[in-house]
Amino acid sequence: MSFSAVLKSIVFLGLLFVMLYVGMNNTHMIDFHFPMLEATTKTPIRAAAGLIYFGVFAVGVLAGTLLHSGGGKKKSGGGKEK
């Protein structure tokens, strides 16, 4: 196992701890408005602040994972092999 993988795991666990800490201490209900989604303009999403924070974090992690993985396509070197 490489040092890079261990470091990434520790950083990710640190982020999860911060998310857990925020969720435990922000239990009050809030209105979430997302102007790009018209449904939330008329009726905002009403949920606990920690739950909304988790949702936004999860979407960010999934988007980052998809962007980082590149869809599994390998780039070719451009030249022909002899």
Gaussian input, Z-matrix of N, CA and C with variables (Angstrom, degrees):
# hf/3-21g

backbone

0 1
 N
 C     1     B1
 C     2     B2     1     A1
 N     3     B3     2     A2     1     D1
 C     4     B4     3     A3     2     D2
 C     5     B5     4     A4     3     D3
 N     6     B6     5     A5     4     D4
 C     7     B7     6     A6     5     D5
 C     8     B8     7     A7     6     D6
 N     9     B9     8     A8     7     D7
 C    10    B10     9     A9     8     D8
 C    11    B11    10    A10     9     D9
 N    12    B12    11    A11    10    D10
 C    13    B13    12    A12    11    D11
 C    14    B14    13    A13    12    D12
 N    15    B15    14    A14    13    D13
 C    16    B16    15    A15    14    D14
 C    17    B17    16    A16    15    D15
 N    18    B18    17    A17    16    D16
 C    19    B19    18    A18    17    D17
 C    20    B20    19    A19    18    D18
 N    21    B21    20    A20    19    D19
 C    22    B22    21    A21    20    D20
 C    23    B23    22    A22    21    D21
 N    24    B24    23    A23    22    D22
 C    25    B25    24    A24    23    D23
 C    26    B26    25    A25    24    D24
 N    27    B27    26    A26    25    D25
 C    28    B28    27    A27    26    D26
 C    29    B29    28    A28    27    D27
 N    30    B30    29    A29    28    D28
 C    31    B31    30    A30    29    D29
 C    32    B32    31    A31    30    D30
 N    33    B33    32    A32    31    D31
 C    34    B34    33    A33    32    D32
 C    35    B35    34    A34    33    D33
 N    36    B36    35    A35    34    D34
 C    37    B37    36    A36    35    D35
 C    38    B38    37    A37    36    D36
 N    39    B39    38    A38    37    D37
 C    40    B40    39    A39    38    D38
 C    41    B41    40    A40    39    D39
 N    42    B42    41    A41    40    D40
 C    43    B43    42    A42    41    D41
 C    44    B44    43    A43    42    D42
 N    45    B45    44    A44    43    D43
 C    46    B46    45    A45    44    D44
 C    47    B47    46    A46    45    D45
 N    48    B48    47    A47    46    D46
 C    49    B49    48    A48    47    D47
 C    50    B50    49    A49    48    D48
 N    51    B51    50    A50    49    D49
 C    52    B52    51    A51    50    D50
 C    53    B53    52    A52    51    D51
 N    54    B54    53    A53    52    D52
 C    55    B55    54    A54    53    D53
 C    56    B56    55    A55    54    D54
 N    57    B57    56    A56    55    D55
 C    58    B58    57    A57    56    D56
 C    59    B59    58    A58    57    D57
 N    60    B60    59    A59    58    D58
 C    61    B61    60    A60    59    D59
 C    62    B62    61    A61    60    D60
 N    63    B63    62    A62    61    D61
 C    64    B64    63    A63    62    D62
 C    65    B65    64    A64    63    D63
 N    66    B66    65    A65    64    D64
 C    67    B67    66    A66    65    D65
 C    68    B68    67    A67    66    D66
 N    69    B69    68    A68    67    D67
 C    70    B70    69    A69    68    D68
 C    71    B71    70    A70    69    D69
 N    72    B72    71    A71    70    D70
 C    73    B73    72    A72    71    D71
 C    74    B74    73    A73    72    D72
 N    75    B75    74    A74    73    D73
 C    76    B76    75    A75    74    D74
 C    77    B77    76    A76    75    D75
 N    78    B78    77    A77    76    D76
 C    79    B79    78    A78    77    D77
 C    80    B80    79    A79    78    D78
 N    81    B81    80    A80    79    D79
 C    82    B82    81    A81    80    D80
 C    83    B83    82    A82    81    D81
 N    84    B84    83    A83    82    D82
 C    85    B85    84    A84    83    D83
 C    86    B86    85    A85    84    D84
 N    87    B87    86    A86    85    D85
 C    88    B88    87    A87    86    D86
 C    89    B89    88    A88    87    D87
 N    90    B90    89    A89    88    D88
 C    91    B91    90    A90    89    D89
 C    92    B92    91    A91    90    D90
 N    93    B93    92    A92    91    D91
 C    94    B94    93    A93    92    D92
 C    95    B95    94    A94    93    D93
 N    96    B96    95    A95    94    D94
 C    97    B97    96    A96    95    D95
 C    98    B98    97    A97    96    D96
 N    99    B99    98    A98    97    D97
 C   100   B100    99    A99    98    D98
 C   101   B101   100   A100    99    D99
 N   102   B102   101   A101   100   D100
 C   103   B103   102   A102   101   D101
 C   104   B104   103   A103   102   D102
 N   105   B105   104   A104   103   D103
 C   106   B106   105   A105   104   D104
 C   107   B107   106   A106   105   D105
 N   108   B108   107   A107   106   D106
 C   109   B109   108   A108   107   D107
 C   110   B110   109   A109   108   D108
 N   111   B111   110   A110   109   D109
 C   112   B112   111   A111   110   D110
 C   113   B113   112   A112   111   D111
 N   114   B114   113   A113   112   D112
 C   115   B115   114   A114   113   D113
 C   116   B116   115   A115   114   D114
 N   117   B117   116   A116   115   D115
 C   118   B118   117   A117   116   D116
 C   119   B119   118   A118   117   D117
 N   120   B120   119   A119   118   D118
 C   121   B121   120   A120   119   D119
 C   122   B122   121   A121   120   D120
 N   123   B123   122   A122   121   D121
 C   124   B124   123   A123   122   D122
 C   125   B125   124   A124   123   D123
 N   126   B126   125   A125   124   D124
 C   127   B127   126   A126   125   D125
 C   128   B128   127   A127   126   D126
 N   129   B129   128   A128   127   D127
 C   130   B130   129   A129   128   D128
 C   131   B131   130   A130   129   D129
 N   132   B132   131   A131   130   D130
 C   133   B133   132   A132   131   D131
 C   134   B134   133   A133   132   D132
 N   135   B135   134   A134   133   D133
 C   136   B136   135   A135   134   D134
 C   137   B137   136   A136   135   D135
 N   138   B138   137   A137   136   D136
 C   139   B139   138   A138   137   D137
 C   140   B140   139   A139   138   D138
 N   141   B141   140   A140   139   D139
 C   142   B142   141   A141   140   D140
 C   143   B143   142   A142   141   D141
 N   144   B144   143   A143   142   D142
 C   145   B145   144   A144   143   D143
 C   146   B146   145   A145   144   D144
 N   147   B147   146   A146   145   D145
 C   148   B148   147   A147   146   D146
 C   149   B149   148   A148   147   D147
 N   150   B150   149   A149   148   D148
 C   151   B151   150   A150   149   D149
 C   152   B152   151   A151   150   D150
 N   153   B153   152   A152   151   D151
 C   154   B154   153   A153   152   D152
 C   155   B155   154   A154   153   D153
 N   156   B156   155   A155   154   D154
 C   157   B157   156   A156   155   D155
 C   158   B158   157   A157   156   D156
 N   159   B159   158   A158   157   D157
 C   160   B160   159   A159   158   D158
 C   161   B161   160   A160   159   D159
 N   162   B162   161   A161   160   D160
 C   163   B163   162   A162   161   D161
 C   164   B164   163   A163   162   D162
 N   165   B165   164   A164   163   D163
 C   166   B166   165   A165   164   D164
 C   167   B167   166   A166   165   D165
 N   168   B168   167   A167   166   D166
 C   169   B169   168   A168   167   D167
 C   170   B170   169   A169   168   D168
 N   171   B171   170   A170   169   D169
 C   172   B172   171   A171   170   D170
 C   173   B173   172   A172   171   D171
 N   174   B174   173   A173   172   D172
 C   175   B175   174   A174   173   D173
 C   176   B176   175   A175   174   D174
 N   177   B177   176   A176   175   D175
 C   178   B178   177   A177   176   D176
 C   179   B179   178   A178   177   D177
 N   180   B180   179   A179   178   D178
 C   181   B181   180   A180   179   D179
 C   182   B182   181   A181   180   D180
 N   183   B183   182   A182   181   D181
 C   184   B184   183   A183   182   D182
 C   185   B185   184   A184   183   D183
 N   186   B186   185   A185   184   D184
 C   187   B187   186   A186   185   D185
 C   188   B188   187   A187   186   D186
 N   189   B189   188   A188   187   D187
 C   190   B190   189   A189   188   D188
 C   191   B191   190   A190   189   D189
 N   192   B192   191   A191   190   D190
 C   193   B193   192   A192   191   D191
 C   194   B194   193   A193   192   D192
 N   195   B195   194   A194   193   D193
 C   196   B196   195   A195   194   D194
 C   197   B197   196   A196   195   D195
 N   198   B198   197   A197   196   D196
 C   199   B199   198   A198   197   D197
 C   200   B200   199   A199   198   D198
 N   201   B201   200   A200   199   D199
 C   202   B202   201   A201   200   D200
 C   203   B203   202   A202   201   D201
 N   204   B204   203   A203   202   D202
 C   205   B205   204   A204   203   D203
 C   206   B206   205   A205   204   D204
 N   207   B207   206   A206   205   D205
 C   208   B208   207   A207   206   D206
 C   209   B209   208   A208   207   D207
 N   210   B210   209   A209   208   D208
 C   211   B211   210   A210   209   D209
 C   212   B212   211   A211   210   D210
 N   213   B213   212   A212   211   D211
 C   214   B214   213   A213   212   D212
 C   215   B215   214   A214   213   D213
 N   216   B216   215   A215   214   D214
 C   217   B217   216   A216   215   D215
 C   218   B218   217   A217   216   D216
 N   219   B219   218   A218   217   D217
 C   220   B220   219   A219   218   D218
 C   221   B221   220   A220   219   D219
 N   222   B222   221   A221   220   D220
 C   223   B223   222   A222   221   D221
 C   224   B224   223   A223   222   D222
 N   225   B225   224   A224   223   D223
 C   226   B226   225   A225   224   D224
 C   227   B227   226   A226   225   D225
 N   228   B228   227   A227   226   D226
 C   229   B229   228   A228   227   D227
 C   230   B230   229   A229   228   D228
 N   231   B231   230   A230   229   D229
 C   232   B232   231   A231   230   D230
 C   233   B233   232   A232   231   D231
 N   234   B234   233   A233   232   D232
 C   235   B235   234   A234   233   D233
 C   236   B236   235   A235   234   D234
 N   237   B237   236   A236   235   D235
 C   238   B238   237   A237   236   D236
 C   239   B239   238   A238   237   D237
 N   240   B240   239   A239   238   D238
 C   241   B241   240   A240   239   D239
 C   242   B242   241   A241   240   D240
 N   243   B243   242   A242   241   D241
 C   244   B244   243   A243   242   D242
 C   245   B245   244   A244   243   D243

   B1=1.4529
   B2=1.5264
   B3=1.3079
   B4=1.4605
   B5=1.5267
   B6=1.3127
   B7=1.4637
   B8=1.5251
   B9=1.3194
   B10=1.4708
   B11=1.5323
   B12=1.3279
   B13=1.4692
   B14=1.5225
   B15=1.3289
   B16=1.4639
   B17=1.5233
   B18=1.3252
   B19=1.4664
   B20=1.5302
   B21=1.3231
   B22=1.4719
   B23=1.5282
   B24=1.3212
   B25=1.4667
   B26=1.5280
   B27=1.3285
   B28=1.4688
   B29=1.5178
   B30=1.3255
   B31=1.4721
   B32=1.5252
   B33=1.3255
   B34=1.4606
   B35=1.5320
   B36=1.3226
   B37=1.4652
   B38=1.5250
   B39=1.3167
   B40=1.4657
   B41=1.5160
   B42=1.3339
   B43=1.4669
   B44=1.5281
   B45=1.3138
   B46=1.4663
   B47=1.5242
   B48=1.3421
   B49=1.4596
   B50=1.5279
   B51=1.3327
   B52=1.4671
   B53=1.5161
   B54=1.3286
   B55=1.4592
   B56=1.5264
   B57=1.3171
   B58=1.4580
   B59=1.5294
   B60=1.3111
   B61=1.4652
   B62=1.5312
   B63=1.3276
   B64=1.4716
   B65=1.5237
   B66=1.3272
   B67=1.4645
   B68=1.5168
   B69=1.3313
   B70=1.4609
   B71=1.5308
   B72=1.3199
   B73=1.4619
   B74=1.5217
   B75=1.3298
   B76=1.4592
   B77=1.5220
   B78=1.3201
   B79=1.4647
   B80=1.5273
   B81=1.3361
   B82=1.4692
   B83=1.5313
   B84=1.3116
   B85=1.4594
   B86=1.5240
   B87=1.3332
   B88=1.4624
   B89=1.5227
   B90=1.3211
   B91=1.4640
   B92=1.5190
   B93=1.3205
   B94=1.4570
   B95=1.5165
   B96=1.3291
   B97=1.4673
   B98=1.5223
   B99=1.3198
   B100=1.4605
   B101=1.5226
   B102=1.3462
   B103=1.4659
   B104=1.5264
   B105=1.3286
   B106=1.4662
   B107=1.5264
   B108=1.3234
   B109=1.4634
   B110=1.5272
   B111=1.3311
   B112=1.4607
   B113=1.5190
   B114=1.2995
   B115=1.4676
   B116=1.5271
   B117=1.3363
   B118=1.4639
   B119=1.5191
   B120=1.3260
   B121=1.4651
   B122=1.5208
   B123=1.3228
   B124=1.4670
   B125=1.5234
   B126=1.3112
   B127=1.4644
   B128=1.5241
   B129=1.3244
   B130=1.4688
   B131=1.5283
   B132=1.3063
   B133=1.4654
   B134=1.5213
   B135=1.3273
   B136=1.4637
   B137=1.5193
   B138=1.3413
   B139=1.4634
   B140=1.5228
   B141=1.3204
   B142=1.4573
   B143=1.5254
   B144=1.3232
   B145=1.4587
   B146=1.5189
   B147=1.3209
   B148=1.4601
   B149=1.5175
   B150=1.3329
   B151=1.4578
   B152=1.5286
   B153=1.3175
   B154=1.4664
   B155=1.5265
   B156=1.3227
   B157=1.4628
   B158=1.5286
   B159=1.3280
   B160=1.4564
   B161=1.5260
   B162=1.3286
   B163=1.4659
   B164=1.5164
   B165=1.3231
   B166=1.4613
   B167=1.5303
   B168=1.3345
   B169=1.4639
   B170=1.5256
   B171=1.3290
   B172=1.4657
   B173=1.5289
   B174=1.3254
   B175=1.4645
   B176=1.5258
   B177=1.3194
   B178=1.4578
   B179=1.5195
   B180=1.3333
   B181=1.4657
   B182=1.5310
   B183=1.3260
   B184=1.4640
   B185=1.5263
   B186=1.3219
   B187=1.4631
   B188=1.5235
   B189=1.3171
   B190=1.4565
   B191=1.5140
   B192=1.3230
   B193=1.4636
   B194=1.5207
   B195=1.3302
   B196=1.4611
   B197=1.5254
   B198=1.3217
   B199=1.4581
   B200=1.5254
   B201=1.3084
   B202=1.4615
   B203=1.5245
   B204=1.3296
   B205=1.4573
   B206=1.5247
   B207=1.3051
   B208=1.4610
   B209=1.5083
   B210=1.3037
   B211=1.4491
   B212=1.5213
   B213=1.3202
   B214=1.4556
   B215=1.5142
   B216=1.3258
   B217=1.4623
   B218=1.5231
   B219=1.2988
   B220=1.4646
   B221=1.5227
   B222=1.3374
   B223=1.4624
   B224=1.5176
   B225=1.3180
   B226=1.4523
   B227=1.5234
   B228=1.3119
   B229=1.4584
   B230=1.5182
   B231=1.2879
   B232=1.4573
   B233=1.5251
   B234=1.3200
   B235=1.4578
   B236=1.5207
   B237=1.3020
   B238=1.4664
   B239=1.5049
   B240=1.3126
   B241=1.4583
   B242=1.5248
   B243=1.3148
   B244=1.4647
   B245=1.4990
   A1=107.80
   A2=115.73
   A3=119.12
   A4=111.33
   A5=114.14
   A6=120.85
   A7=110.56
   A8=116.52
   A9=121.26
   A10=111.11
   A11=116.55
   A12=120.24
   A13=110.80
   A14=117.15
   A15=120.58
   A16=110.23
   A17=116.92
   A18=120.95
   A19=111.36
   A20=116.75
   A21=120.59
   A22=110.70
   A23=117.05
   A24=121.02
   A25=111.03
   A26=116.89
   A27=120.65
   A28=110.78
   A29=117.34
   A30=120.84
   A31=110.13
   A32=117.40
   A33=120.72
   A34=110.78
   A35=117.47
   A36=120.17
   A37=110.97
   A38=117.49
   A39=120.70
   A40=111.35
   A41=116.70
   A42=120.49
   A43=111.23
   A44=116.82
   A45=119.67
   A46=111.45
   A47=117.46
   A48=120.28
   A49=110.92
   A50=116.87
   A51=120.11
   A52=110.30
   A53=116.97
   A54=120.37
   A55=111.31
   A56=117.33
   A57=121.33
   A58=110.88
   A59=116.82
   A60=122.33
   A61=111.25
   A62=116.51
   A63=120.34
   A64=110.36
   A65=117.11
   A66=120.90
   A67=112.73
   A68=117.27
   A69=120.54
   A70=112.22
   A71=117.04
   A72=120.51
   A73=114.31
   A74=118.71
   A75=122.04
   A76=109.55
   A77=114.70
   A78=118.99
   A79=112.90
   A80=117.42
   A81=118.96
   A82=110.72
   A83=115.58
   A84=121.90
   A85=109.84
   A86=115.87
   A87=120.62
   A88=109.07
   A89=115.77
   A90=122.31
   A91=108.02
   A92=116.21
   A93=121.73
   A94=108.95
   A95=115.95
   A96=122.07
   A97=108.19
   A98=116.76
   A99=121.95
   A100=106.17
   A101=117.53
   A102=121.45
   A103=115.18
   A104=118.41
   A105=119.49
   A106=112.04
   A107=116.63
   A108=121.89
   A109=106.60
   A110=116.40
   A111=120.07
   A112=114.07
   A113=118.36
   A114=120.62
   A115=111.18
   A116=117.92
   A117=119.98
   A118=112.34
   A119=118.27
   A120=119.47
   A121=110.40
   A122=116.04
   A123=119.88
   A124=110.88
   A125=117.02
   A126=121.91
   A127=108.68
   A128=117.29
   A129=118.65
   A130=111.52
   A131=115.03
   A132=120.48
   A133=107.27
   A134=117.41
   A135=121.66
   A136=107.95
   A137=115.19
   A138=120.57
   A139=108.86
   A140=116.09
   A141=120.89
   A142=109.23
   A143=116.09
   A144=121.01
   A145=111.44
   A146=117.41
   A147=120.59
   A148=112.64
   A149=117.18
   A150=121.60
   A151=110.69
   A152=116.57
   A153=120.14
   A154=110.16
   A155=116.85
   A156=121.07
   A157=109.81
   A158=117.27
   A159=121.32
   A160=110.75
   A161=117.33
   A162=120.81
   A163=112.44
   A164=116.37
   A165=120.35
   A166=110.27
   A167=117.01
   A168=121.72
   A169=110.60
   A170=116.99
   A171=121.03
   A172=111.17
   A173=116.89
   A174=120.02
   A175=110.11
   A176=117.25
   A177=121.26
   A178=112.77
   A179=116.69
   A180=120.31
   A181=110.04
   A182=117.18
   A183=119.84
   A184=111.50
   A185=117.18
   A186=120.16
   A187=110.83
   A188=117.33
   A189=120.73
   A190=112.27
   A191=116.36
   A192=120.44
   A193=110.80
   A194=116.47
   A195=119.76
   A196=111.66
   A197=117.42
   A198=120.26
   A199=111.35
   A200=116.15
   A201=120.51
   A202=112.10
   A203=116.33
   A204=119.41
   A205=111.28
   A206=118.65
   A207=121.92
   A208=114.52
   A209=118.13
   A210=121.27
   A211=114.29
   A212=117.87
   A213=121.16
   A214=114.67
   A215=118.79
   A216=120.84
   A217=109.58
   A218=115.57
   A219=121.53
   A220=108.33
   A221=115.43
   A222=119.34
   A223=109.06
   A224=115.48
   A225=118.70
   A226=109.25
   A227=115.39
   A228=121.44
   A229=112.75
   A230=118.19
   A231=121.77
   A232=113.25
   A233=117.72
   A234=120.89
   A235=111.05
   A236=115.46
   A237=119.49
   A238=109.53
   A239=115.93
   A240=120.41
   A241=108.55
   A242=115.89
   A243=120.26
   A244=111.51
   D1=133.31
   D2=-176.08
   D3=-84.25
   D4=157.58
   D5=178.90
   D6=-63.05
   D7=-34.44
   D8=179.77
   D9=-61.50
   D10=-43.13
   D11=-179.73
   D12=-65.92
   D13=-39.32
   D14=178.63
   D15=-65.52
   D16=-43.28
   D17=179.46
   D18=-63.30
   D19=-42.50
   D20=178.01
   D21=-62.78
   D22=-39.69
   D23=179.12
   D24=-65.21
   D25=-41.51
   D26=179.02
   D27=-64.90
   D28=-42.79
   D29=178.35
   D30=-63.59
   D31=-42.80
   D32=-179.87
   D33=-64.65
   D34=-41.52
   D35=176.83
   D36=-64.33
   D37=-36.03
   D38=175.47
   D39=-62.27
   D40=-42.38
   D41=176.95
   D42=-63.74
   D43=-40.42
   D44=177.85
   D45=-64.52
   D46=-37.13
   D47=177.09
   D48=-63.76
   D49=-44.10
   D50=178.29
   D51=-61.21
   D52=-40.93
   D53=179.17
   D54=-64.57
   D55=-41.67
   D56=177.18
   D57=-62.97
   D58=-43.99
   D59=179.78
   D60=-61.61
   D61=-44.00
   D62=178.62
   D63=-64.76
   D64=-42.30
   D65=-179.19
   D66=-64.71
   D67=-36.02
   D68=-179.66
   D69=-71.80
   D70=-29.75
   D71=-174.79
   D72=-101.45
   D73=-0.59
   D74=178.30
   D75=-126.09
   D76=72.01
   D77=-176.43
   D78=-94.46
   D79=-3.59
   D80=-178.63
   D81=-72.06
   D82=153.45
   D83=-177.54
   D84=-80.79
   D85=138.40
   D86=176.49
   D87=-133.31
   D88=162.34
   D89=173.91
   D90=-98.14
   D91=126.49
   D92=-179.55
   D93=-104.96
   D94=117.76
   D95=178.36
   D96=-109.20
   D97=130.39
   D98=175.71
   D99=-127.92
   D100=96.10
   D101=-171.85
   D102=-57.34
   D103=-27.20
   D104=-178.69
   D105=-73.17
   D106=-18.18
   D107=177.89
   D108=-107.01
   D109=107.87
   D110=-172.25
   D111=-61.00
   D112=-26.51
   D113=-178.30
   D114=-62.81
   D115=-31.76
   D116=-179.42
   D117=-82.36
   D118=-11.69
   D119=177.50
   D120=-72.59
   D121=-41.68
   D122=-179.72
   D123=-79.03
   D124=-48.15
   D125=179.75
   D126=-127.53
   D127=102.56
   D128=-179.40
   D129=-68.01
   D130=155.89
   D131=176.45
   D132=-76.30
   D133=124.08
   D134=-179.77
   D135=-109.98
   D136=113.82
   D137=-178.29
   D138=-154.82
   D139=173.30
   D140=177.82
   D141=-65.81
   D142=143.46
   D143=-177.23
   D144=-59.36
   D145=-40.11
   D146=179.65
   D147=-63.72
   D148=-36.44
   D149=179.23
   D150=-67.93
   D151=-41.96
   D152=177.75
   D153=-65.85
   D154=-40.04
   D155=177.12
   D156=-60.32
   D157=-43.57
   D158=178.51
   D159=-61.57
   D160=-43.62
   D161=-179.95
   D162=-61.27
   D163=-44.13
   D164=179.27
   D165=-65.74
   D166=-41.05
   D167=177.99
   D168=-62.56
   D169=-44.69
   D170=-178.40
   D171=-63.53
   D172=-41.48
   D173=177.85
   D174=-63.09
   D175=-40.60
   D176=178.28
   D177=-64.20
   D178=-41.83
   D179=179.11
   D180=-65.60
   D181=-43.94
   D182=179.57
   D183=-64.71
   D184=-42.31
   D185=178.48
   D186=-63.70
   D187=-42.99
   D188=178.19
   D189=-63.66
   D190=-38.70
   D191=178.46
   D192=-65.19
   D193=-43.94
   D194=179.61
   D195=-65.86
   D196=-40.61
   D197=179.02
   D198=-68.25
   D199=-37.50
   D200=-179.01
   D201=-71.29
   D202=-36.07
   D203=-177.12
   D204=-73.89
   D205=-27.13
   D206=177.42
   D207=71.72
   D208=16.58
   D209=177.23
   D210=74.89
   D211=8.94
   D212=176.62
   D213=81.55
   D214=5.64
   D215=-179.72
   D216=-85.03
   D217=136.14
   D218=177.73
   D219=-98.45
   D220=135.99
   D221=176.87
   D222=-85.86
   D223=138.86
   D224=178.45
   D225=-86.86
   D226=160.86
   D227=-179.09
   D228=-71.50
   D229=-14.81
   D230=178.73
   D231=93.54
   D232=-25.06
   D233=-179.19
   D234=-101.41
   D235=161.11
   D236=177.86
   D237=-87.59
   D238=142.80
   D239=176.42
   D240=-82.08
   D241=142.69
   D242=-179.30
   D243=-101.28

